[in-house]
Amino acid sequence: MAASFGLYVGTSTTCVAVNKDGKTVVLANDAGDRVTSAVVSYADGELSVGLFSRNPSNNMGFCKQLIGHPNFDSLEVANVISQSSCKIGKGSNGQVVYEVPDNNGKFKKFNAQEVLHLIYKQLMVTATSHSGVQGERTAVLVVSTQFTEEQTLCLTKAATSAGFKVLQVIREPSAALLAYNIGQEEDNSTIPHQLLCALDSVVSN
């Protein structure tokens, strides 16, 4: 039986579930945790997903809130800047970028889409290493209800570039209803429903 994955990337955490052979489970990462921090750190020339650097200014978080925001002066970007330990600035093309210090006293710049891509790549590593699934990896994505079409497209592109084939994109309120089969027939237990229920059980705890 073909397998499908459920992918969740939130403000601070991320996780992946797999539906295979009629069963749905949330996969553990290499550290044995079913939830991974939605942060990318840069230290000594290397990027690490889910691990915090001892230097807070090297930790790039909140990428979910920054994707699809071309206006650096927007309220959404200002809110992220006020919470981020990593410096956030305006790139040469006007887009929002993280400015991370390197060992040479200079700054390495990454945009939110690059950070999001790295997070999805890490989810792909978990999906590949711990699911036993070979071949095409189809997926259901959960997105924020406030996301614009452009932001949703950014999320889909990041998952696709990481190697997933996106079957469906569901907004968070709808995902919550589907996860608990609200408004559905009792025998309508679809794979997306099972994946979303598994994700919700982990993220909400």
C-alpha positions in Angstrom: 0.0 0.0 0.0 1.3 3.5 -0.9 2.3 5.7 2.0 1.6 9.4 2.5 3.1 12.0 4.9 1.5 14.8 6.9 3.8 17.8 7.3 3.4 20.5 10.0 5.7 23.5 10.3 4.7 25.9 13.1 6.1 29.0 14.7 8.4 27.1 17.0 8.0 23.4 16.2 7.7 21.0 13.3 6.8 17.3 12.8 6.0 14.7 10.2 3.5 11.8 10.3 3.3 8.8 8.0 0.3 6.7 7.0 1.4 3.3 5.9 -0.3 -0.1 5.7 -3.4 1.3 7.3 -1.6 2.8 10.3 -0.6 6.4 11.1 2.3 7.4 13.3 4.3 10.5 14.0 7.9 9.8 13.2 10.8 10.5 15.6 13.9 12.4 14.4 17.4 11.1 14.9 17.4 12.3 18.5 14.3 10.2 19.2 12.0 13.2 19.5 8.7 13.4 17.6 8.8 17.2 17.6 11.7 19.2 16.1 12.3 22.9 16.8 11.5 25.0 13.8 14.9 26.8 13.9 18.0 26.7 11.7 21.3 27.7 13.4 24.5 28.8 11.6 27.8 28.2 13.4 31.3 27.5 12.2 30.2 27.6 8.6 27.5 24.9 9.0 23.8 25.0 9.1 21.9 22.8 11.6 18.1 22.3 11.6 16.4 21.9 15.0 19.4 22.7 17.1 20.0 25.9 18.9 23.4 27.6 18.8 24.9 28.7 22.1 25.0 32.2 20.5 21.3 33.3 20.2 22.1 35.6 17.3 22.9 32.6 15.2 19.4 31.1 15.5 17.0 31.7 12.7 13.4 31.2 13.7 9.9 32.4 12.9 10.4 31.7 9.2 6.8 30.7 8.8 5.8 34.3 9.7 8.3 35.8 7.3 7.7 34.0 4.1 5.8 35.9 1.4 6.3 39.3 3.1 8.0 41.5 0.6 7.4 44.6 2.6 10.1 44.9 5.3 8.1 47.7 7.0 5.0 45.6 7.5 3.5 45.0 10.9 4.1 41.2 10.6 7.8 41.7 10.0 8.1 44.2 12.8 6.5 41.7 15.2 9.0 39.0 14.2 11.9 41.4 14.6 10.8 42.2 18.2 10.8 38.5 19.1 13.8 37.2 17.1 17.2 36.8 18.8 18.8 36.8 15.3 19.2 40.1 13.5 16.7 40.6 10.7 17.3 43.2 8.0 16.5 44.2 4.4 18.3 42.5 1.6 19.6 44.2 -1.6 16.5 43.3 -3.4 14.3 44.6 -0.6 13.3 41.2 0.7 13.5 40.2 4.4 16.7 38.4 5.4 18.3 37.0 8.5 21.8 38.4 9.2 23.9 35.8 11.0 27.4 36.6 12.3 30.2 34.4 11.1 33.7 33.8 12.4 35.2 36.6 10.3 33.2 39.3 11.9 30.9 39.6 8.8 27.3 38.6 8.3 25.9 35.7 6.3 22.5 36.4 4.9 19.6 33.9 4.5 16.0 34.6 3.4 13.0 33.0 5.0 12.3 30.7 2.0 15.9 29.3 2.3 15.4 28.6 6.0 12.0 27.0 5.4 13.5 24.8 2.6 16.1 23.5 5.1 13.4 22.6 7.6 11.5 20.7 5.0 14.7 18.9 3.9 15.1 17.8 7.5 11.6 16.5 7.6 12.5 14.6 4.4 15.5 13.1 6.2 13.2 11.9 9.0 10.6 10.6 6.5 13.3 8.7 4.5 15.3 7.3 7.5 12.5 6.3 9.8 9.4 5.4 7.7 10.7 2.6 5.5 9.0 4.2 2.6 10.7 3.9 -0.8 10.0 5.9 -3.9 7.7 8.9 -4.2 6.8 10.7 -1.0 3.4 12.3 -1.2 2.3 14.7 1.5 -0.5 16.8 3.0 0.5 20.3 4.3 -1.1 22.3 7.0 -1.1 26.1 6.7 -2.1 29.0 8.8 -5.6 30.4 8.2 -4.2 33.9 7.7 -1.9 32.8 4.9 -2.3 34.5 1.6 -2.2 32.6 -1.7 1.5 33.7 -2.1 2.5 32.5 1.4 0.7 29.1 0.7 2.6 28.9 -2.5 5.9 29.6 -0.8 5.2 26.8 1.7 4.3 24.4 -1.1 7.4 25.2 -3.1 9.6 24.6 -0.1 8.1 21.2 0.5 8.3 20.3 -3.2 11.9 21.5 -3.4 12.7 19.2 -0.5 11.5 16.2 -2.4 7.8 15.9 -1.3 4.9 15.6 -3.8 2.2 17.8 -2.3 -1.2 16.3 -2.7 -3.3 18.7 -0.6 -3.0 21.9 1.4 -5.3 22.3 4.3 -5.8 25.4 6.6 -5.3 24.8 10.3 -9.0 25.2 11.4 -10.1 22.8 8.7 -7.3 20.5 9.7 -8.5 20.5 13.3 -12.1 19.6 12.2 -10.9 16.9 9.8 -8.5 15.4 12.4 -11.4 14.6 14.7 -13.8 13.7 11.8 -16.2 16.6 12.6 -18.7 17.0 9.9 -17.7 13.7 8.2 -19.5 10.4 7.9 -18.4 7.9 10.5 -16.9 5.6 7.9 -15.1 8.3 6.0 -11.7 7.7 7.5 -9.4 9.0 4.8 -5.6 9.1 4.9 -5.5 13.0 5.3 -7.8 12.7 8.3 -5.5 10.2 9.9 -2.4 12.1 9.2 -3.8 15.3 10.6 -5.1 13.6 13.7 -1.6 12.2 14.4 0.0 15.6 13.9 -2.5 17.3 16.1 -2.0 14.9 18.9 1.7 15.7 19.0 1.6 19.5 18.4 -1.1 20.2 20.9 0.7 18.4 23.7 
